[in-house]
Amino acid sequence: MKITNGIFLLFIFTAILAFVSCKKSTDDTPKIVELLSPTNITETGFTANWNLESSIVQSLMLEVATDNNFENLIQTIALNNTQKSLTIDNLEGATMYFHRIIVGFNDGTIINSKIISLKTAYFSEAVTFTTSDNLTIAGKINYLSSNDTPKPAIIFMHEMGVFINTWKGSDLINKLVEKGYVCMYFDFRGHGNSSSIADLNILIEDKSLIAKDLMAAMNFIKSQPQVDSSNIALVGASLGGIMAIAGNGFEEVRTSVSISGIRDGIYEIFPDMTISSALYISGELDIHDIPFGNFPVEAQSMYDVTEEPKKIIIIPGASAHGTALLSSQSLIAEITDWIETHINL
């Protein structure tokens, strides 16, 4: 019995030593190639960086693709063993790219580095403009500086009472800029970096005030040389959703998207306008007490008085409001498709 126990203990001890030895060997194995974070990211390119720890490399290749499976290769570049970085250019702005290093050895072995993704940049500029009642409105205009002709513009408007504009960094804006549209978002008076006002509630009681902000935004965007001033879309959430429909009467506005909007104030700018080319979006359970109301019912009411083309999306089971609904990529795709259909580049 003692001999048996001794053999068993010896087996366990040997197994532990083998495990430790194996783990140590793995941990001590030097990395052949280490892909580092990219630098100098611009609208049309970036710099890839890496470390190479082996001198017995036969070939070195950098691949750039628009998918992480590298089925849609954009560039394949042969490297030499002394290189540690390379600048990639001729890329599209506001676009996601993936890159990796492929290492080949004399014995035919091939290894891949880890994959790193990045998104190329686009031009973004802080802007200000003045309303008819002499208030300063602050915003940002975003576009591809590589656009070779004036492009349609899209104005985005936010909810009531937000501290930071909810369109900032929006996936929807990123996708539309990537396609070539000029996108601008701005802060209503009393919000963000725009002129302050004594009481935000006055914006609910008197929609003509935020209508002045929209009119100033329209005048500003039409004056920009990179904008096709005859092709503009309005996209708004909640308070901004009201103005997206209120501005539907502008001759230059080809389509409107209202997310969690209500009827009150939609005829503020054009009392006799006929609404057409509008997309209405609401969560099914976005229902509140007065003065906010039943948003799916409000969306349906606005849809009913709108002429074709028109569309309504009531999201089943959703209680989220305004831009909070845009956590759904499928909804972002719906809005993108609607805009592309009704305001062509």
C-alpha positions as CSV (number, residue, x, y, z in Angstrom):
1,M,0.0,0.0,0.0
2,K,2.9,2.4,0.8
3,I,4.6,1.6,-2.5
4,T,1.3,2.3,-4.3
5,N,0.9,5.6,-2.6
6,G,4.5,6.5,-3.3
7,I,4.1,5.8,-7.0
8,F,0.9,7.9,-7.1
9,L,2.6,10.8,-5.4
10,L,5.6,10.5,-7.8
11,F,3.1,10.6,-10.7
12,I,1.4,13.7,-9.4
13,F,4.8,15.5,-8.8
14,T,6.0,14.6,-12.3
15,A,2.7,16.0,-13.8
16,I,3.1,19.2,-11.9
17,L,6.7,19.7,-13.1
18,A,5.6,19.0,-16.7
19,F,2.8,21.6,-16.4
20,V,5.1,24.2,-14.9
21,S,7.8,23.5,-17.5
22,C,5.3,23.7,-20.3
23,K,3.8,27.0,-19.0
24,K,7.2,28.5,-18.6
25,S,8.2,27.5,-22.1
26,T,5.0,29.2,-23.5
27,D,5.4,32.3,-21.4
28,D,9.1,32.6,-22.4
29,T,8.5,32.2,-26.2
30,P,9.3,35.5,-27.8
31,K,6.6,37.2,-29.9
32,I,7.6,37.0,-33.6
33,V,5.5,40.0,-34.6
34,E,3.6,42.5,-32.5
35,L,1.2,44.8,-34.2
36,L,0.9,48.1,-32.4
37,S,-1.8,50.8,-32.3
38,P,-2.0,52.8,-35.5
39,T,-1.0,56.5,-35.5
40,N,-1.5,59.6,-37.7
41,I,-5.1,58.6,-38.5
42,T,-6.5,61.0,-41.2
43,E,-9.4,61.0,-43.5
44,T,-7.5,59.1,-46.2
45,G,-5.0,57.0,-44.3
46,F,-3.1,56.0,-41.2
47,T,0.4,54.7,-40.1
48,A,0.6,51.0,-39.2
49,N,3.2,50.2,-36.6
50,W,4.8,46.9,-35.5
51,N,7.7,45.1,-33.8
52,L,9.5,42.2,-35.4
53,E,11.4,39.9,-33.0
54,S,12.8,37.3,-35.5
55,S,15.7,37.5,-37.9
56,I,14.8,34.3,-39.8
57,V,11.8,35.7,-41.5
58,Q,11.5,35.1,-45.3
59,S,8.6,37.4,-46.1
60,L,6.6,40.1,-44.4
61,M,3.2,41.3,-45.7
62,L,0.8,44.0,-44.5
63,E,-2.9,43.5,-45.3
64,V,-5.7,46.1,-45.1
65,A,-9.3,45.2,-45.5
66,T,-12.8,46.5,-44.8
67,D,-13.8,43.3,-42.9
68,N,-12.1,41.3,-40.1
69,N,-12.1,38.1,-42.2
70,F,-10.0,39.9,-44.9
71,E,-12.3,38.8,-47.6
72,N,-12.5,42.3,-49.0
73,L,-8.8,43.2,-49.2
74,I,-8.1,46.9,-50.0
75,Q,-4.3,46.7,-50.0
76,T,-1.6,44.0,-49.7
77,I,1.9,45.4,-49.3
78,A,5.2,43.6,-49.2
79,L,7.5,44.8,-46.4
80,N,11.2,44.3,-45.6
81,N,12.5,42.9,-42.3
82,T,13.9,46.3,-41.1
83,Q,10.6,48.2,-41.4
84,K,8.7,49.0,-38.2
85,S,6.0,51.2,-39.7
86,L,4.3,52.1,-42.9
87,T,1.9,54.9,-43.9
88,I,-1.2,53.7,-45.8
89,D,-3.1,56.1,-48.0
90,N,-5.8,56.3,-50.7
91,L,-8.5,55.2,-48.2
92,E,-12.1,56.4,-47.8
93,G,-13.0,58.8,-45.0
94,A,-15.2,57.9,-42.0
95,T,-14.7,54.2,-42.9
96,M,-13.8,51.2,-40.7
97,Y,-10.6,49.3,-41.7
98,F,-8.8,46.2,-40.4
99,H,-5.1,45.5,-40.8
100,R,-2.7,42.7,-39.9
101,I,0.9,41.5,-40.5
102,I,1.5,38.1,-42.2
103,V,5.0,36.6,-41.5
104,G,6.4,33.8,-43.7
105,F,9.4,31.5,-42.8
106,N,11.8,29.4,-44.9
107,D,10.1,26.2,-43.9
108,G,6.8,27.4,-45.3
109,T,5.3,28.3,-41.9
110,I,3.1,31.3,-41.9
111,I,1.8,33.2,-38.8
112,N,-0.5,36.2,-38.5
113,S,-0.3,39.0,-36.1
114,K,-3.4,40.1,-34.2
115,I,-5.9,42.2,-36.1
116,I,-6.4,45.9,-35.3
117,S,-9.3,48.0,-36.5
118,L,-9.6,51.7,-36.9
119,K,-11.9,54.2,-38.4
120,T,-10.6,56.9,-40.7
121,A,-11.4,60.5,-39.8
122,Y,-13.6,63.2,-41.4
123,F,-13.5,67.0,-41.3
124,S,-15.3,68.4,-38.2
125,E,-15.5,72.1,-37.5
126,A,-17.2,74.0,-34.7
127,V,-19.5,76.7,-36.1
128,T,-21.7,79.6,-34.8
129,F,-24.5,81.6,-36.4
130,T,-26.9,84.2,-35.3
131,T,-30.7,84.0,-35.0
132,S,-33.1,86.8,-36.1
133,D,-33.5,87.8,-32.4
134,N,-29.6,88.1,-32.1
135,L,-28.9,85.0,-30.1
136,T,-25.8,82.9,-30.9
137,I,-26.3,79.3,-31.9
138,A,-23.4,76.9,-31.7
139,G,-22.9,73.6,-33.5
140,K,-20.6,71.4,-35.5
141,I,-20.5,70.7,-39.2
142,N,-19.0,67.3,-40.4
143,Y,-18.1,66.2,-44.0
144,L,-15.5,64.6,-46.1
145,S,-13.0,67.1,-47.3
146,S,-12.4,64.8,-50.3
147,N,-15.9,65.5,-51.6
148,D,-15.2,66.9,-55.1
149,T,-18.6,68.5,-55.6
150,P,-21.2,70.2,-53.2
151,K,-23.2,67.5,-51.4
152,P,-26.7,67.4,-49.8
153,A,-26.8,68.5,-46.2
154,I,-28.6,67.0,-43.2
155,I,-29.4,69.1,-40.1
156,F,-29.8,67.2,-36.8
157,M,-31.8,68.6,-33.8
158,H,-31.7,67.3,-30.2
159,E,-34.1,66.7,-27.3
160,M,-35.2,69.2,-24.7
161,G,-32.9,69.9,-21.7
162,V,-29.8,67.8,-22.8
163,F,-26.5,68.9,-21.3
164,I,-24.5,67.4,-24.2
165,N,-26.0,67.3,-27.7
166,T,-27.2,63.7,-28.1
167,W,-26.1,63.7,-31.8
168,K,-22.5,64.2,-30.9
169,G,-20.6,61.0,-32.1
170,S,-23.8,59.5,-33.4
171,D,-23.4,56.3,-35.5
172,L,-26.1,57.7,-37.8
173,I,-24.1,60.9,-38.5
174,N,-20.9,58.8,-39.0
175,K,-22.6,56.6,-41.5
176,L,-24.1,59.5,-43.5
177,V,-20.8,61.4,-43.5
178,E,-19.1,58.2,-44.7
179,K,-21.5,58.2,-47.7
180,G,-20.7,61.8,-48.6
181,Y,-23.5,63.9,-46.9
182,V,-22.6,67.1,-45.1
183,C,-24.0,66.7,-41.6
184,M,-24.6,69.5,-39.0
185,Y,-25.9,69.4,-35.5
186,F,-26.5,72.4,-33.3
187,D,-27.6,73.3,-29.8
188,F,-31.0,75.0,-29.4
189,R,-30.9,78.3,-27.4
190,G,-30.5,77.5,-23.7
191,H,-28.5,74.4,-24.4
192,G,-24.8,73.5,-24.8
193,N,-22.7,76.4,-26.1
194,S,-25.6,78.4,-27.5
195,S,-26.9,81.5,-25.9
196,S,-28.5,80.9,-22.5
197,I,-32.1,81.8,-21.7
198,A,-33.8,82.4,-18.3
199,D,-36.2,79.4,-18.5
200,L,-36.1,76.4,-20.7
201,N,-39.8,75.8,-20.3
202,I,-40.5,78.7,-22.5
203,L,-39.3,76.6,-25.4
204,I,-42.2,74.2,-24.8
205,E,-44.7,77.0,-24.4
206,D,-43.5,79.0,-27.4
207,K,-42.2,76.9,-30.3
208,S,-41.6,80.0,-32.4
209,L,-38.3,80.5,-30.5
210,I,-36.8,77.2,-31.5
211,A,-38.2,77.8,-35.0
212,K,-35.9,80.8,-35.2
213,D,-33.0,78.6,-34.3
214,L,-33.9,76.2,-37.1
215,M,-34.3,79.1,-39.6
216,A,-30.9,80.4,-38.7
217,A,-29.4,76.9,-39.1
218,M,-31.0,76.7,-42.6
219,N,-29.6,80.0,-43.6
220,F,-26.1,79.0,-42.4
221,I,-26.0,75.6,-44.0
222,K,-27.2,76.9,-47.4
223,S,-24.3,79.4,-47.3
224,Q,-21.6,76.8,-47.1
225,P,-19.7,76.1,-50.3
226,Q,-19.5,72.4,-49.7
227,V,-23.3,72.1,-49.6
228,D,-25.8,71.6,-52.3
229,S,-28.2,74.2,-51.0
230,S,-31.2,72.9,-52.9
231,N,-31.0,69.5,-51.2
232,I,-31.4,69.4,-47.4
233,A,-32.9,66.9,-44.9
234,L,-34.0,67.5,-41.4
235,V,-33.6,64.9,-38.6
236,G,-34.8,65.5,-35.1
237,A,-35.5,63.8,-31.8
238,S,-38.3,64.9,-29.4
239,L,-38.2,68.7,-29.4
240,G,-36.0,68.4,-32.5
241,G,-38.5,66.0,-34.0
242,I,-41.1,68.7,-33.9
243,M,-38.8,71.1,-35.8
244,A,-37.9,68.3,-38.3
245,I,-41.5,68.4,-39.4
246,A,-42.0,72.2,-38.9
247,G,-39.2,72.7,-41.4
248,N,-40.7,70.3,-43.9
249,G,-42.2,73.3,-45.7
250,F,-38.9,74.8,-46.7
251,E,-38.5,74.5,-50.5
252,E,-35.0,73.1,-50.0
253,V,-36.0,70.4,-47.5
254,R,-36.5,67.1,-49.5
255,T,-37.3,64.9,-46.5
256,S,-37.8,64.9,-42.7
257,V,-37.2,62.3,-40.0
258,S,-39.1,62.8,-36.7
259,I,-38.1,60.6,-33.8
260,S,-40.4,60.8,-30.7
261,G,-42.0,64.0,-32.0
262,I,-45.4,65.5,-31.3
263,R,-47.9,67.5,-33.3
264,D,-47.8,70.7,-31.2
265,G,-45.6,73.3,-33.0
266,I,-45.3,71.5,-36.4
267,Y,-47.1,74.4,-38.2
268,E,-45.2,77.1,-36.4
269,I,-43.1,78.2,-39.4
270,F,-45.5,77.3,-42.3
271,P,-49.1,77.4,-41.0
272,D,-50.6,76.3,-44.3
273,M,-47.9,73.8,-45.4
274,T,-48.6,70.4,-46.8
275,I,-46.3,67.8,-45.2
276,S,-44.8,65.2,-47.5
277,S,-41.7,62.9,-47.6
278,A,-41.5,62.2,-43.8
279,L,-40.5,59.3,-41.7
280,Y,-42.0,59.0,-38.2
281,I,-40.5,56.8,-35.4
282,S,-41.7,56.1,-31.9
283,G,-41.4,53.4,-29.3
284,E,-44.7,51.5,-28.6
285,L,-44.5,52.2,-24.9
286,D,-43.2,55.8,-25.0
287,I,-46.3,57.1,-23.2
288,H,-46.3,59.8,-20.6
289,D,-48.5,62.3,-18.8
290,I,-49.4,65.7,-20.2
291,P,-47.6,67.8,-21.4
292,F,-45.5,65.1,-23.1
293,G,-48.2,62.7,-24.2
294,N,-48.6,59.5,-26.0
295,F,-45.7,59.5,-28.6
296,P,-46.8,56.5,-30.7
297,V,-50.3,58.1,-31.0
298,E,-48.7,61.5,-31.9
299,A,-46.5,59.8,-34.6
300,Q,-49.6,58.2,-36.1
301,S,-51.5,61.5,-36.1
302,M,-48.7,63.2,-38.0
303,Y,-48.3,60.3,-40.4
304,D,-52.1,60.5,-41.1
305,V,-51.8,64.2,-42.3
306,T,-48.7,63.6,-44.4
307,E,-48.7,63.0,-48.1
308,E,-46.7,60.3,-49.8
309,P,-43.9,59.4,-49.6
310,K,-44.3,58.7,-46.0
311,K,-43.5,55.9,-43.5
312,I,-44.1,55.2,-39.8
313,I,-42.1,52.9,-37.5
314,I,-43.6,52.0,-34.1
315,I,-41.0,49.8,-32.3
316,P,-42.7,47.0,-30.4
317,G,-42.1,46.9,-26.7
318,A,-39.8,50.0,-26.7
319,S,-40.2,52.7,-24.1
320,A,-37.0,54.5,-25.0
321,H,-37.3,58.1,-26.1
322,G,-35.6,60.2,-28.8
323,T,-32.0,59.3,-29.7
324,A,-32.1,56.5,-27.1
325,L,-33.9,54.5,-29.7
326,L,-30.9,54.6,-31.9
327,S,-29.1,51.9,-30.0
328,S,-30.7,49.7,-32.6
329,Q,-28.5,49.3,-35.7
330,S,-31.4,48.1,-37.7
331,L,-33.2,51.4,-36.9
332,I,-30.1,53.4,-38.0
333,A,-30.2,51.4,-41.2
334,E,-33.9,52.3,-41.7
335,I,-33.2,56.0,-41.4
336,T,-30.1,55.8,-43.6
337,D,-32.1,54.0,-46.3
338,W,-34.9,56.5,-46.1
339,I,-32.5,59.5,-46.5
340,E,-30.6,57.9,-49.3
341,T,-33.9,57.1,-51.2
342,H,-35.2,60.7,-50.8
343,I,-32.2,62.9,-51.0
344,N,-29.7,61.5,-53.6
345,L,-26.0,62.4,-53.6
